[in-house]
């Protein structure tokens, strides 16, 4: 599942053109994270002046924070992260991570599992609509257990999605007797050792033969 992401630097927002947030992360068009950076060579620029700048944004650009999940401030030497309602005492130190380390080359999935070794003190958070549970490619094995799950039931409950109903149907197949035998033989081969599959289709078989939906 492809999730469109955009990182925009010094966003010139039409509603308030004199304010330029340094870095805004958009996911599916929603501004989920905002990063405010200060020049490390400027004596008066600190992570706390960056934090104060975030408060200005909140006052002048409230719609920018409607979907916000993460705030980051940095002076080029130190970085801290927090959430929208957190006071400055709750902004915790965060190791500055370069984009090069976080972004493996396109087409090289093997680079992903190497990230924890490259950044042993980093925090890894994944946003996914299709978590993987394959051998050698497991989302939870890399990122840890789920923090939050927004499934179809919650989406329907929030009225963000209309209820979805499924009707089971059986496709009618006209096969010759020798073809039916070949299908049975092939099924036995591919399901060898998978007894739960055989049990399932033994139950469905008589129903399919009767012409009724299970």
C-alpha positions as CSV (number, residue, x, y, z in Angstrom):
1,X,0.0,0.0,0.0
2,X,1.5,3.3,-1.1
3,X,1.1,6.2,1.3
4,X,1.9,9.6,-0.3
5,X,4.3,11.6,1.9
6,X,5.7,15.1,1.4
7,X,8.3,17.0,3.4
8,X,8.0,20.7,2.8
9,X,10.6,23.2,3.9
10,X,9.8,26.8,4.9
11,X,6.2,26.4,4.0
12,X,4.7,29.7,2.9
13,X,1.1,29.3,4.1
14,X,-1.5,31.4,2.3
15,X,-3.4,32.1,5.4
16,X,-0.4,33.7,7.1
17,X,2.4,34.5,4.7
18,X,4.8,36.1,7.2
19,X,5.1,32.8,9.1
20,X,7.4,30.1,7.6
21,X,7.5,26.8,9.5
22,X,10.9,25.2,8.8
23,X,9.8,21.7,8.0
24,X,6.3,20.2,7.8
25,X,5.7,16.5,7.1
26,X,2.5,15.8,5.2
27,X,1.0,12.3,4.9
28,X,-1.9,11.9,2.6
29,X,-2.2,15.7,2.6
30,X,-2.4,15.9,6.4
31,X,0.3,17.8,8.4
32,X,1.3,15.2,10.9
33,X,4.7,16.6,12.1
34,X,6.4,20.0,12.3
35,X,10.1,20.6,12.9
36,X,11.5,24.0,13.9
37,X,15.2,24.5,13.5
38,X,17.5,27.2,14.8
39,X,21.0,28.3,13.5
40,X,23.6,26.9,15.9
41,X,25.9,29.8,15.2
42,X,23.4,32.4,16.5
43,X,24.0,33.0,20.2
44,X,20.3,33.8,20.9
45,X,19.0,30.8,19.0
46,X,18.3,27.8,21.2
47,X,15.9,24.8,21.2
48,X,13.7,26.8,23.5
49,X,13.4,29.8,21.2
50,X,12.4,27.1,18.6
51,X,9.8,25.9,21.1
52,X,8.5,29.4,21.6
53,X,8.2,29.7,17.8
54,X,6.0,26.6,17.8
55,X,3.7,28.4,20.2
56,X,3.5,31.3,17.8
57,X,2.5,29.0,15.0
58,X,-0.2,27.4,17.2
59,X,-1.7,30.8,18.0
60,X,-1.5,32.2,14.4
61,X,-2.0,28.9,12.4
62,X,-4.3,26.7,14.5
63,X,-5.4,24.7,11.4
64,X,-1.8,23.6,10.8
65,X,-2.0,21.5,14.0
66,X,-5.4,19.9,13.5
67,X,-3.9,16.5,12.7
68,X,-0.5,17.1,14.3
69,X,1.2,14.0,16.0
70,X,4.7,15.2,16.6
71,X,6.7,18.4,17.2
72,X,10.5,18.6,17.0
73,X,12.8,21.5,17.9
74,X,16.5,21.6,17.3
75,X,19.4,24.1,17.3
76,X,21.7,21.9,15.2
77,X,23.4,20.5,18.3
78,X,20.5,19.2,20.4
79,X,17.1,18.0,19.4
80,X,14.0,17.4,21.4
81,X,10.6,16.0,20.6
82,X,7.1,16.3,22.1
83,X,3.5,16.4,21.3
84,X,1.0,19.3,20.9
85,X,-0.1,19.8,24.5
86,X,3.2,19.1,26.1
87,X,5.0,21.8,28.1
88,X,8.7,22.4,27.4
89,X,9.6,20.1,30.4
90,X,8.0,17.2,28.5
91,X,10.1,17.7,25.3
92,X,12.6,14.9,25.6
93,X,16.0,14.7,24.0
94,X,16.1,13.1,20.6
95,X,19.2,12.0,18.8
96,X,19.5,13.9,15.5
97,X,19.1,11.5,12.7
98,X,20.2,12.2,9.1
99,X,17.9,11.5,6.3
100,X,20.5,9.5,4.6
101,X,20.5,6.9,7.4
102,X,16.7,6.8,7.5
103,X,16.1,6.4,3.8
104,X,17.5,3.2,2.3
105,X,18.1,3.2,-1.5
106,X,14.9,2.6,-3.5
107,X,14.6,-1.1,-4.4
108,X,16.8,-2.3,-1.6
109,X,14.5,-3.8,1.0
110,X,17.4,-5.5,2.7
111,X,18.6,-2.1,4.0
112,X,15.6,-1.7,6.3
113,X,16.7,-4.2,9.0
114,X,20.1,-2.6,9.1
115,X,18.7,0.7,10.5
116,X,18.7,-0.3,14.2
117,X,22.4,-1.2,13.9
118,X,23.2,2.1,12.2
119,X,21.2,4.1,14.8
120,X,21.1,2.0,18.1
121,X,19.7,4.9,20.2
122,X,17.0,6.0,17.7
123,X,13.2,5.4,18.0
124,X,11.6,3.8,15.0
125,X,7.9,4.4,14.3
126,X,6.0,3.0,11.3
127,X,2.8,4.1,9.7
128,X,1.4,1.3,7.6
129,X,-1.9,0.1,6.2
130,X,-0.5,-3.3,5.5
131,X,1.8,-4.6,8.2
132,X,3.9,-7.5,7.0
133,X,4.0,-10.9,8.8
134,X,6.3,-12.8,6.4
135,X,9.3,-14.8,7.3
136,X,12.2,-12.4,7.1
137,X,9.9,-9.4,6.6
138,X,7.9,-8.7,9.7
139,X,6.8,-5.2,10.6
140,X,6.5,-5.8,14.3
141,X,9.9,-7.5,14.4
142,X,11.5,-4.3,13.2
143,X,9.4,-1.6,14.8
144,X,8.0,-3.4,17.9
145,X,4.4,-4.0,18.9
146,X,1.5,-1.9,17.6
147,X,1.0,1.4,19.4
148,X,-2.4,2.1,17.9
149,X,-4.6,0.1,15.5
150,X,-7.3,1.9,13.5
151,X,-9.3,-0.9,11.9
152,X,-12.4,-0.9,9.7
153,X,-14.7,-1.3,12.7
154,X,-13.3,1.9,14.3
155,X,-13.5,3.7,11.0
156,X,-17.2,2.7,10.6
157,X,-17.9,3.7,14.3
158,X,-16.4,7.1,13.6
159,X,-18.5,7.4,10.4
160,X,-15.4,7.9,8.4
161,X,-16.2,4.7,6.4
162,X,-19.6,3.4,5.3
163,X,-20.3,-0.2,6.5
164,X,-19.1,-2.9,4.2
165,X,-20.9,-6.1,3.7
166,X,-19.6,-9.3,2.0
167,X,-21.7,-11.9,0.3
168,X,-20.1,-15.2,-0.3
169,X,-20.7,-16.6,-3.8
170,X,-19.6,-19.8,-5.5
171,X,-18.5,-19.8,-9.1
172,X,-20.1,-22.5,-11.2
173,X,-17.5,-24.6,-13.0
174,X,-18.3,-27.1,-15.7
175,X,-15.5,-29.7,-15.6
176,X,-15.2,-33.1,-17.2
177,X,-14.8,-36.0,-14.9
178,X,-11.1,-36.5,-15.7
179,X,-10.5,-32.8,-15.0
180,X,-12.2,-33.1,-11.6
181,X,-9.9,-35.9,-10.7
182,X,-6.9,-33.8,-11.7
183,X,-8.1,-30.9,-9.5
184,X,-8.4,-33.3,-6.5
185,X,-4.9,-34.7,-7.1
186,X,-3.4,-31.2,-7.4
187,X,-5.2,-30.0,-4.2
188,X,-3.8,-33.0,-2.3
189,X,-0.3,-32.1,-3.4
190,X,-0.3,-28.4,-2.6
191,X,-2.0,-28.9,0.7
192,X,0.2,-31.6,2.0
193,X,0.8,-31.0,5.7
194,X,-1.9,-28.2,5.8
195,X,-4.7,-30.2,7.5
196,X,-6.6,-27.0,8.4
197,X,-7.0,-26.2,4.7
198,X,-8.3,-29.7,4.0
199,X,-10.8,-29.5,6.8
200,X,-12.1,-26.2,5.5
201,X,-12.6,-27.4,2.0
202,X,-14.2,-30.7,3.1
203,X,-16.9,-28.6,4.8
204,X,-17.3,-26.2,1.8
205,X,-17.3,-29.1,-0.8
206,X,-20.8,-30.5,0.0
207,X,-22.3,-27.0,0.1
208,X,-20.7,-26.2,-3.3
209,X,-22.1,-29.4,-4.7
210,X,-25.6,-28.5,-3.5
211,X,-25.5,-25.2,-5.3
212,X,-26.2,-23.2,-2.1
213,X,-24.0,-20.4,-0.7
214,X,-22.2,-21.3,2.5
